[in-house]
Amino acid sequence: MIRSMTGFARGESHGPWGGLTWELRTVNHRFLELGLRLPEGMGALETPVRARIQKLLTRGRVDAWLRFQPSAGGSLRLNTALAMDLRGLYTELADMWEVPDSAFNALEALRWPGMVQVAGSDMETLETEVLRLLDQALAELQAAREREGAALAQHLLARLDAIAGQTSAVRAQLPALETALRERLQARLQDLALQVDAARWEQELLFYLQRQDVAEELDRLDTHLTELRQILRRREAVGRRLDFLIQELNREANTLASKAADSQITLAAVELKVLIEQMREQAQNVE
């Protein structure tokens, strides 16, 4: 079943090290765009966190926030060894470029990944719990996106049924429309009191009917409808394929309208375009 790009999930965990909270929010976007916020001291987790999210999600704007509240016995501490190394590198670079020593910004240095650590906590255990909690939140997020995707699929299927009804109605009218066209042209000739060779008459009539024939457009519409129904049963990301096929539906509806030689077909083409536009709006939120 298809998935929506809209979802929300929240996961909390508590242990000797304190409390962790993940919040995940997703909205529709043409591509996968990830906004990630991690607490100070956990910058090393950015790569595995991004890898987990990118493995599960393929489209949408994703905002992921991790909050950490240390336990009463824990506190933040400076990674002294890293700070000394960073200070030494700055001094070497300052001498090389003749930069004044006062230009060193200690607050900026605190933002360096791994510079701030949680004292009194087993960082390896804490990082393992962060990733476990993220997997839990991602599973909840995916379930929410699938639930909304199921509702979207029902809306899209209803529009597909309506489009199929319109194409069937137009197809059923084609023989009567052809007969009416023959009679209308014959009546005009009689009004003009013209004598036309029967073979030439049939040749010209066939040419005119071919220009007004919409059977090919109806066949392509039916083919696209069949493909769309199959797509809506898939579990992988199908949003881009949906976008493409809906564009093709709209193209065929436009051609149908341009060929319409009868008000009934014109009205059917207008109704088709309305239904296709409704599908397009719904498909914008499909992953």
NUBA-912372 format. One record per residue (C-alpha): chain; x, y, z. Coordinates in steps of 0.001 Angstrom, whole numbers, padded with zeros to 6 digits, always signed. Layout:
N
pt cadena A	x X	y Y	z Z
...
! end
This chain:
287
pt cadena A	x +000000	y +000000	z +000000
pt cadena A	x +001223	y +003508	z -000784
pt cadena A	x +002546	y +005819	z +001931
pt cadena A	x +001876	y +009461	z +002614
pt cadena A	x +004744	y +011916	z +003041
pt cadena A	x +003011	y +013473	z +006067
pt cadena A	x +003596	y +011978	z +009504
pt cadena A	x +004635	y +012533	z +013093
pt cadena A	x +006234	y +010282	z +015694
pt cadena A	x +007628	y +010752	z +019186
pt cadena A	x +009726	y +008363	z +021236
pt cadena A	x +010913	y +008701	z +024827
pt cadena A	x +013344	y +006680	z +026888
pt cadena A	x +014672	y +007001	z +030450
pt cadena A	x +017655	y +005362	z +032110
pt cadena A	x +020501	y +005968	z +034578
pt cadena A	x +021969	y +008487	z +032145
pt cadena A	x +018793	y +010602	z +032033
pt cadena A	x +016005	y +011061	z +029485
pt cadena A	x +015988	y +010934	z +025677
pt cadena A	x +013255	y +012191	z +023364
pt cadena A	x +013084	y +011856	z +019587
pt cadena A	x +010560	y +013887	z +017586
pt cadena A	x +010108	y +013191	z +013878
pt cadena A	x +007952	y +015273	z +011542
pt cadena A	x +007573	y +014819	z +007799
pt cadena A	x +005772	y +016836	z +005118
pt cadena A	x +005622	y +016548	z +001344
pt cadena A	x +008626	y +017506	z -000752
pt cadena A	x +009841	y +016548	z -004214
pt cadena A	x +012982	y +014930	z -002812
pt cadena A	x +014260	y +013709	z +000559
pt cadena A	x +015397	y +016715	z +002614
pt cadena A	x +016588	y +016062	z +006150
pt cadena A	x +016829	y +018609	z +008956
pt cadena A	x +018604	y +017122	z +011980
pt cadena A	x +019181	y +018556	z +015452
pt cadena A	x +021346	y +016735	z +017962
pt cadena A	x +022397	y +017764	z +021482
pt cadena A	x +025909	y +018954	z +022168
pt cadena A	x +028258	y +016051	z +022545
pt cadena A	x +026328	y +013723	z +020239
pt cadena A	x +027506	y +015063	z +016904
pt cadena A	x +029261	y +011760	z +016184
pt cadena A	x +025820	y +010176	z +015803
pt cadena A	x +024850	y +012323	z +012822
pt cadena A	x +026131	y +009863	z +010208
pt cadena A	x +024374	y +006737	z +011547
pt cadena A	x +021201	y +008732	z +012240
pt cadena A	x +021091	y +010061	z +008691
pt cadena A	x +021798	y +006595	z +007300
pt cadena A	x +018862	y +005094	z +009222
pt cadena A	x +016439	y +007779	z +008061
pt cadena A	x +017593	y +007652	z +004437
pt cadena A	x +017288	y +003870	z +004405
pt cadena A	x +013605	y +004027	z +005368
pt cadena A	x +012363	y +007246	z +003724
pt cadena A	x +012793	y +008249	z +000089
pt cadena A	x +010803	y +011506	z -000271
pt cadena A	x +009613	y +014330	z +001940
pt cadena A	x +010940	y +017033	z +004207
pt cadena A	x +012040	y +015327	z +007441
pt cadena A	x +012686	y +017253	z +010657
pt cadena A	x +014294	y +015133	z +013375
pt cadena A	x +014991	y +016498	z +016864
pt cadena A	x +016773	y +014679	z +019668
pt cadena A	x +016560	y +016097	z +023185
pt cadena A	x +018683	y +014832	z +026051
pt cadena A	x +018161	y +015602	z +029723
pt cadena A	x +021071	y +014267	z +031838
pt cadena A	x +020250	y +012594	z +035104
pt cadena A	x +020735	y +014453	z +038368
pt cadena A	x +024130	y +012819	z +038840
pt cadena A	x +025331	y +013659	z +035360
pt cadena A	x +026687	y +016884	z +033941
pt cadena A	x +028419	y +018202	z +030869
pt cadena A	x +032191	y +018133	z +030736
pt cadena A	x +034806	y +019317	z +028319
pt cadena A	x +036766	y +016864	z +026207
pt cadena A	x +040086	y +018275	z +027373
pt cadena A	x +042290	y +016241	z +025034
pt cadena A	x +040307	y +017316	z +021981
pt cadena A	x +040283	y +020938	z +023178
pt cadena A	x +044083	y +020957	z +023545
pt cadena A	x +044532	y +019444	z +020087
pt cadena A	x +042185	y +021994	z +018548
pt cadena A	x +043937	y +024866	z +020354
pt cadena A	x +047312	y +023643	z +019133
pt cadena A	x +046087	y +023476	z +015544
pt cadena A	x +044692	y +026987	z +015820
pt cadena A	x +047979	y +028326	z +017190
pt cadena A	x +049912	y +026698	z +014357
pt cadena A	x +047528	y +028127	z +011769
pt cadena A	x +047543	y +031580	z +013441
pt cadena A	x +051352	y +031678	z +013258
pt cadena A	x +051261	y +030655	z +009619
pt cadena A	x +048697	y +033306	z +008652
pt cadena A	x +049698	y +035884	z +011262
pt cadena A	x +046269	y +035908	z +012887
pt cadena A	x +046075	y +037523	z +016360
pt cadena A	x +045613	y +035070	z +019222
pt cadena A	x +042577	y +037041	z +020426
pt cadena A	x +040653	y +035877	z +017350
pt cadena A	x +040226	y +032401	z +018852
pt cadena A	x +036527	y +031938	z +019753
pt cadena A	x +036034	y +029535	z +022652
pt cadena A	x +032250	y +029353	z +022165
pt cadena A	x +032726	y +028301	z +018557
pt cadena A	x +035174	y +025641	z +019734
pt cadena A	x +032482	y +024173	z +021997
pt cadena A	x +030433	y +023410	z +018893
pt cadena A	x +033145	y +021139	z +017556
pt cadena A	x +031811	y +017542	z +017353
pt cadena A	x +032743	y +015615	z +020498
pt cadena A	x +033983	y +018686	z +022381
pt cadena A	x +031203	y +018516	z +025003
pt cadena A	x +030527	y +015182	z +026677
pt cadena A	x +028152	y +013925	z +029337
pt cadena A	x +030004	y +013196	z +032546
pt cadena A	x +029018	y +010181	z +034579
pt cadena A	x +027460	y +008375	z +031590
pt cadena A	x +028561	y +005450	z +029496
pt cadena A	x +028589	y +007174	z +026092
pt cadena A	x +028590	y +003894	z +024184
pt cadena A	x +025478	y +002711	z +026020
pt cadena A	x +023845	y +006109	z +025581
pt cadena A	x +024541	y +006200	z +021847
pt cadena A	x +023186	y +002677	z +021447
pt cadena A	x +019982	y +003752	z +023209
pt cadena A	x +019704	y +006838	z +020980
pt cadena A	x +019806	y +004678	z +017851
pt cadena A	x +017404	y +002103	z +019313
pt cadena A	x +014934	y +004840	z +020195
pt cadena A	x +015316	y +006327	z +016712
pt cadena A	x +014458	y +002972	z +015116
pt cadena A	x +011367	y +002792	z +017323
pt cadena A	x +010276	y +006316	z +016375
pt cadena A	x +010903	y +005624	z +012675
pt cadena A	x +008726	y +002509	z +012842
pt cadena A	x +005940	y +004573	z +014432
pt cadena A	x +006399	y +007283	z +011793
pt cadena A	x +006253	y +004772	z +008970
pt cadena A	x +003080	y +003238	z +010409
pt cadena A	x +001446	y +006680	z +010536
pt cadena A	x +002474	y +007395	z +006936
pt cadena A	x +001058	y +004049	z +005834
pt cadena A	x -002268	y +004723	z +007562
pt cadena A	x -002587	y +008064	z +005817
pt cadena A	x -001398	y +006464	z +002591
pt cadena A	x -004224	y +003929	z +002811
pt cadena A	x -006730	y +006790	z +003065
pt cadena A	x -005097	y +008527	z +000080
pt cadena A	x -005306	y +005300	z -001919
pt cadena A	x -009050	y +005090	z -001293
pt cadena A	x -009524	y +008668	z -002514
pt cadena A	x -007448	y +007973	z -005629
pt cadena A	x -009270	y +004706	z -006371
pt cadena A	x -012607	y +006505	z -006119
pt cadena A	x -011399	y +009021	z -008720
pt cadena A	x -010135	y +006194	z -010941
pt cadena A	x -013564	y +004537	z -010791
pt cadena A	x -015203	y +007831	z -011747
pt cadena A	x -012798	y +008305	z -014677
pt cadena A	x -013460	y +004736	z -015841
pt cadena A	x -017190	y +005484	z -015701
pt cadena A	x -016736	y +008530	z -017914
pt cadena A	x -014624	y +006666	z -020494
pt cadena A	x -017139	y +003802	z -020608
pt cadena A	x -019994	y +006252	z -021145
pt cadena A	x -018146	y +007989	z -023992
pt cadena A	x -017243	y +004658	z -025621
pt cadena A	x -020874	y +003553	z -025488
pt cadena A	x -021915	y +006748	z -027299
pt cadena A	x -019467	y +006393	z -030202
pt cadena A	x -021682	y +004300	z -032569
pt cadena A	x -024620	y +006655	z -032079
pt cadena A	x -022392	y +009669	z -032605
pt cadena A	x -021044	y +008227	z -035849
pt cadena A	x -024576	y +007578	z -037100
pt cadena A	x -025654	y +011080	z -036136
pt cadena A	x -022659	y +012533	z -037967
pt cadena A	x -023519	y +010627	z -041137
pt cadena A	x -027110	y +011816	z -040986
pt cadena A	x -026092	y +015412	z -040301
pt cadena A	x -023688	y +015543	z -043242
pt cadena A	x -026206	y +013856	z -045522
pt cadena A	x -028853	y +016394	z -044527
pt cadena A	x -026519	y +019255	z -045387
pt cadena A	x -025838	y +017834	z -048813
pt cadena A	x -029540	y +017472	z -049455
pt cadena A	x -030146	y +021061	z -048361
pt cadena A	x -027531	y +022189	z -050865
pt cadena A	x -029072	y +019970	z -053543
pt cadena A	x -025643	y +018553	z -054404
pt cadena A	x -025024	y +015256	z -056136
pt cadena A	x -021889	y +013545	z -054803
pt cadena A	x -020261	y +010363	z -056014
pt cadena A	x -020979	y +007580	z -053478
pt cadena A	x -017350	y +006405	z -053323
pt cadena A	x -016076	y +009949	z -052879
pt cadena A	x -018754	y +010532	z -050245
pt cadena A	x -017642	y +007507	z -048228
pt cadena A	x -013991	y +008520	z -048558
pt cadena A	x -014644	y +012047	z -047292
pt cadena A	x -016879	y +010758	z -044519
pt cadena A	x -014207	y +008302	z -043399
pt cadena A	x -011625	y +011071	z -043338
pt cadena A	x -013918	y +013259	z -041243
pt cadena A	x -014714	y +010421	z -038844
pt cadena A	x -011021	y +009674	z -038384
pt cadena A	x -010415	y +013276	z -037374
pt cadena A	x -013159	y +012997	z -034753
pt cadena A	x -012326	y +009458	z -033617
pt cadena A	x -011486	y +009275	z -029902
pt cadena A	x -011281	y +005486	z -029530
pt cadena A	x -007482	y +005599	z -029357
pt cadena A	x -007564	y +008175	z -026560
pt cadena A	x -010094	y +006068	z -024661
pt cadena A	x -007883	y +002988	z -025049
pt cadena A	x -004872	y +004858	z -023669
pt cadena A	x -006946	y +006197	z -020782
pt cadena A	x -008009	y +002648	z -019910
pt cadena A	x -004369	y +001483	z -020078
pt cadena A	x -003263	y +004271	z -017732
pt cadena A	x -006102	y +003458	z -015321
pt cadena A	x -005026	y -000191	z -015181
pt cadena A	x -001411	y +000805	z -014490
pt cadena A	x -002471	y +003272	z -011771
pt cadena A	x -004490	y +000591	z -009977
pt cadena A	x -001453	y -001669	z -009965
pt cadena A	x +000767	y +001121	z -008659
pt cadena A	x -001575	y +001833	z -005751
pt cadena A	x -001086	y -001750	z -004548
pt cadena A	x +002700	y -001441	z -004290
pt cadena A	x +004521	y -000861	z -001015
pt cadena A	x +007543	y +001025	z -002355
pt cadena A	x +007684	y +004744	z -003119
pt cadena A	x +005508	y +005427	z -006174
pt cadena A	x +004884	y +009185	z -005965
pt cadena A	x +006949	y +010126	z -009020
pt cadena A	x +005368	y +007390	z -011132
pt cadena A	x +001936	y +008579	z -010039
pt cadena A	x +002816	y +012141	z -011046
pt cadena A	x +003890	y +010984	z -014498
pt cadena A	x +000803	y +008852	z -015179
pt cadena A	x -001548	y +011576	z -013976
pt cadena A	x +000138	y +013940	z -016438
pt cadena A	x -000520	y +011354	z -019152
pt cadena A	x -004179	y +011128	z -018118
pt cadena A	x -004446	y +014892	z -018431
pt cadena A	x -002809	y +014802	z -021866
pt cadena A	x -005351	y +012272	z -023132
pt cadena A	x -008238	y +014254	z -021630
pt cadena A	x -007020	y +017377	z -023456
pt cadena A	x -006821	y +015476	z -026739
pt cadena A	x -010296	y +014086	z -026158
pt cadena A	x -011628	y +017596	z -025615
pt cadena A	x -009924	y +018937	z -028764
pt cadena A	x -011443	y +016158	z -030906
pt cadena A	x -014911	y +016405	z -029409
pt cadena A	x -017555	y +016903	z -032090
pt cadena A	x -020439	y +016489	z -029671
pt cadena A	x -021467	y +018327	z -026525
pt cadena A	x -021707	y +015084	z -024575
pt cadena A	x -018066	y +014242	z -025263
pt cadena A	x -017076	y +017808	z -024400
pt cadena A	x -018839	y +017558	z -021047
pt cadena A	x -017210	y +014184	z -020396
pt cadena A	x -013769	y +015648	z -021182
pt cadena A	x -014375	y +018514	z -018750
pt cadena A	x -015436	y +016057	z -016027
pt cadena A	x -012330	y +013984	z -016724
pt cadena A	x -010098	y +017022	z -016264
pt cadena A	x -011805	y +017844	z -012959
pt cadena A	x -011277	y +014290	z -011668
pt cadena A	x -007665	y +014212	z -012862
pt cadena A	x -006924	y +017513	z -011124
pt cadena A	x -008356	y +016100	z -007894
pt cadena A	x -006060	y +013100	z -008287
pt cadena A	x -003069	y +015342	z -008923
pt cadena A	x -003692	y +017269	z -005701
pt cadena A	x -003932	y +014030	z -003694
pt cadena A	x -000869	y +012502	z -005358
pt cadena A	x +001300	y +015455	z -004287
pt cadena A	x +001417	y +013905	z -000803
pt cadena A	x +002296	y +010358	z -001898
pt cadena A	x +005848	y +009216	z -001188
! end
